[in-house]
Amino acid sequence: MPEGDVSEVGDQTSVPADVRSEHCYDVIVVGGGIAGLSAAYRLRTHDTLVLEASERPGGRVFSHSSDTGIQNFGAHMFGGPGTVVGDLCLELGLSLRPIDAGLMGFTFQDQLMLDAKPALLPFLIPLPPLARISLLKAGARLRIGAARAGSCLARTAQNGWDQMTEARFANGDDKTLSRYLGVLHPAAAKIMQAITERCGGDPTQISAGHGLRSFANVWSSSSPGFNLCGGSSKFPEALAAALGNRLRLGSRVNDVSREGDGVVVTGQDGHGQPFRYRAKTAILATPAPITKRIASDLPEPTRNALGEVRYGPFLSVSVNTTEDTPGLLEETYAVSTPQAAFSVLFNQATNRFSLGGHELGGSLMMFAGADRAAQLLSLSDDQIIENFMDDLKRLIPSLSGITNPTVCRWENGAPFAFPGRSSLQPELTRPIDRVALAGDYLEFPNMEAAINSAHEAARRVSAWL
């Protein structure tokens, strides 16, 4: 499947003089994911060039549509009006649809629970007594910690973004989520692992603060978010359209170096031909390990910090459904499935029948993350589809007309915070002459963080220019 990363293509190619461009751009943005596109859009009045390795824009924001409906594969929950993401979508003329549906559906031992409140799930899930007690204790700790995380986020929104304060809390220097929750019964631990996999790591890997912030998002009393009408890719496609020929797809960057009073970027285009571009400044909006690889002359402490950033894999299978009456999932957005091959099922067409013209067909995304995804990545697409389809039909046998099962693999699915992660923040955010970094690894991994980092990078570039 297409990726949004700038991939390694071997040693830097020696570029003949006759293919060198003497034009000097104001800024070259490396990476056409949401961070790179947003930074370039912010700087579109300048002489800007965006280089993206894949043949599509958007990175991990990816969907496609057909006569049978949309299929989302990556990021899918958008902020609404008043958020950075929501306001940018509206500025681009895109339509947001509120997710008026349950976020905490659950299945266990083939029992489907869709309408229960999260606090009641430990009493409803068929568990032995010790496992039920263990899950109740873990749930109580999560609720307390998530409430604290929500208060912290509200203060941050009201008083301004304090990166170091937020980083210390969100990244949790002192303990993993597993240690925060304490020793769990194996059945309770399996449930917690499935719920946290969407963070990119399991409870033994992610920091307590990272996990609690994720639960704060799920249990927020405010609207949980919005979907983008027509699929998530409408967002990067609209940014790409606004950038026009400033964006060059299929352009793999090998090296970004500061040279003289500017920056030189070298690589190969989609035809394998070498290029060499000059600019006054550059924004590196690629995943942390890619940034470390292509930017060899960054300060060594910054390169070391980039190498310490951790990513977890994602894997998703999207299908369309052709039911002609409301089904079980009509008012449910997310269902946790700890005993299935996938860890969570997202209904991307909630309330399809009550909202006329909302989507052509049903759309489900089955998601696996962290170690579960890592194990699945060794299988073929056909094997993954077979495993996922067997479990989907077992869990919801009433589903009809399942079509177009499609696999998408994300080896660098999302960065996740681990104990000690905040110690990297000063080097990741330090000012670097003529080069700015952008990406969701700099904050909390979501679209809002990616765009915030892009705007900060654009602010630095504007100051230099």
Buried (B, 14 or more C-beta within 10 A) or exposed (E): EEBBBBEEBEEBBEBEEEEBEEEBBBBBBBBBBBBBBBBBBBBBEBBBBBBBBBEBBBBBBBBBBEEBBBBBBBBBBBBBEEBBBBBBBEEBEBEBBBBEBBBBBBBBEEEBBBEBEBEEBBEBBEBEEEBBBBBBBBBEBBBEBBBBBBEBBEEBEEEEEEBEBBBBBBBBBEEBBBBBBEEBBEBBBBBBBBBBBBBBBBBBBBBBBBBBBBBBBBBBEEEBBBBBBBBBBBBBBBBBEBBEEBBBBBBBBBBBBBEEEBBBBBBBBEEEEBBBBBBBBBBBBBBBBBBBBBBEBBEEEBBEBBEBBBBBBBBBBBBBBBBEEEBBBBBBBBBBBBBBBBBBBBBBBBBBBEEEEBBBBBBBBBBBBBBBBBEBBEBEBEEBBBBBBEBBEEBBEEBEEBEBBBBBBBBBBBBBBBBEBBBBBBBBBEEBEBBBBBBBBBBBBBBBBBBBBBBBBBEBBBEBE
